[in-house]
Amino acid sequence: MRDVFVIGTGQSDFGKTPERSAAQMGRQAALEAIADAGIRPLDLQSVFTSRVFDAMVTSQAIMKDIGVARIEMVNVENACSGGATAVRSLYKDIAAGFIDIGIAIGVESMSTSPVAGKLIPPDKDDLDGQMGLTMPVLFALQARRLMETHGATPEDFARVSVKAHDFGALNPRAQYRKRFTVEEVLGSRMISDPITLLQCCPNTDGAAAVVLVSAEIAEKYSDLPIRIAGSALALRGAGLPAP
């Protein structure tokens, strides 16, 4: 297995913008990542794109207007882990020596998705959903467990939101660019105790991309490439013990 490096990153503007297609947002992120890496689009050897609700062939739709074709393009769907899965898939191909350079993209238009503005009931086979273990509830239960076993406090969890909003305030492309105090986070509307509104992720439209390369390519294009120290992906199924 070879070392794999990040030499370019890019993103689109984030926000509720139903007038932009997933392909348009993905293209903005991809072009920025390619420019940041200092490579040509035709240098790419593979594309992995993650999406959940967008139509088929998202990679192809993004890359065709960049002028890239006749290379491997794969479309990934893996729920909240989709973006990480696209990056990991590209990482493995480079680490194994199949290719030397590629791009991973994550994109979604929640404003135009089939679930926009809807409360979707859980599937009959979704045991967690039938028990009411939706995302806010699940994370709230995990938080309460940490409070019982490790002495965590609501203030500890609120600081995570404060940190995230601080970073968002520094990013001109973030959907929200406002800082909050711990007191403001804790004082926002309760969603699922102890998780409040300002600790929940908003729906948004946007894309991000990274260019990954082998060590030999990294030396050519970057003085400070970022080495990926490791990558793992696993599922703990309902009712199964932790590995």
Secondary structure in CASP SS format (residue, H / E / C, confidence):
PFRMAT SS
TARGET T0000
AUTHOR 0000-0000-0000
METHOD secondary structure of the structure
MODEL  1
M C 1.00
R C 1.00
D C 1.00
V E 1.00
F E 1.00
V E 1.00
I E 1.00
G E 1.00
T E 1.00
G E 1.00
Q E 1.00
S C 1.00
D C 1.00
F C 1.00
G E 1.00
K C 1.00
T C 1.00
P C 1.00
E C 1.00
R C 1.00
S C 1.00
A H 1.00
A H 1.00
Q H 1.00
M H 1.00
G H 1.00
R H 1.00
Q H 1.00
A H 1.00
A H 1.00
L H 1.00
E H 1.00
A H 1.00
I H 1.00
A H 1.00
D H 1.00
A H 1.00
G C 1.00
I C 1.00
R C 1.00
P H 1.00
L H 1.00
D H 1.00
L C 1.00
Q C 1.00
S E 1.00
V E 1.00
F E 1.00
T E 1.00
S E 1.00
R C 1.00
V C 1.00
F C 1.00
D C 1.00
A C 1.00
M C 1.00
V C 1.00
T H 1.00
S H 1.00
Q H 1.00
A H 1.00
I H 1.00
M H 1.00
K H 1.00
D C 1.00
I C 1.00
G C 1.00
V C 1.00
A C 1.00
R C 1.00
I C 1.00
E E 1.00
M E 1.00
V E 1.00
N E 1.00
V E 1.00
E C 1.00
N C 1.00
A H 1.00
C H 1.00
S H 1.00
G H 1.00
G H 1.00
A H 1.00
T H 1.00
A H 1.00
V H 1.00
R H 1.00
S H 1.00
L H 1.00
Y H 1.00
K H 1.00
D H 1.00
I H 1.00
A H 1.00
A C 1.00
G C 1.00
F C 1.00
I C 1.00
D C 1.00
I E 1.00
G E 1.00
I E 1.00
A E 1.00
I E 1.00
G E 1.00
V E 1.00
E E 1.00
S E 1.00
M H 1.00
S H 1.00
T H 1.00
S C 1.00
P C 1.00
V C 1.00
A C 1.00
G C 1.00
K C 1.00
L C 1.00
I C 1.00
P C 1.00
P C 1.00
D C 1.00
K C 1.00
D C 1.00
D C 1.00
L H 1.00
D H 1.00
G H 1.00
Q H 1.00
M C 1.00
G C 1.00
L C 1.00
T C 1.00
M H 1.00
P H 1.00
V H 1.00
L H 1.00
F H 1.00
A H 1.00
L H 1.00
Q H 1.00
A H 1.00
R H 1.00
R H 1.00
L H 1.00
M H 1.00
E H 1.00
T H 1.00
H H 1.00
G C 1.00
A C 1.00
T C 1.00
P H 1.00
E H 1.00
D H 1.00
F H 1.00
A H 1.00
R H 1.00
V H 1.00
S H 1.00
V H 1.00
K H 1.00
A H 1.00
H H 1.00
D H 1.00
F H 1.00
G H 1.00
A H 1.00
L C 1.00
N C 1.00
P C 1.00
R C 1.00
A C 1.00
Q C 1.00
Y C 1.00
R C 1.00
K C 1.00
R C 1.00
F C 1.00
T C 1.00
V H 1.00
E H 1.00
E H 1.00
V H 1.00
L H 1.00
G H 1.00
S C 1.00
R C 1.00
M E 1.00
I E 1.00
S E 1.00
D C 1.00
P C 1.00
I E 1.00
T E 1.00
L H 1.00
L H 1.00
Q H 1.00
C C 1.00
C C 1.00
P C 1.00
N C 1.00
T C 1.00
D E 1.00
G E 1.00
A E 1.00
A E 1.00
A E 1.00
V E 1.00
V E 1.00
L E 1.00
V E 1.00
S E 1.00
A H 1.00
E H 1.00
I H 1.00
A H 1.00
E H 1.00
K H 1.00
Y H 1.00
S C 1.00
D C 1.00
L C 1.00
P C 1.00
I E 1.00
R E 1.00
I C 1.00
A C 1.00
G C 1.00
S C 1.00
A C 1.00
L C 1.00
A C 1.00
L C 1.00
R C 1.00
G C 1.00
A C 1.00
G C 1.00
L C 1.00
P C 1.00
A C 1.00
P C 1.00
END
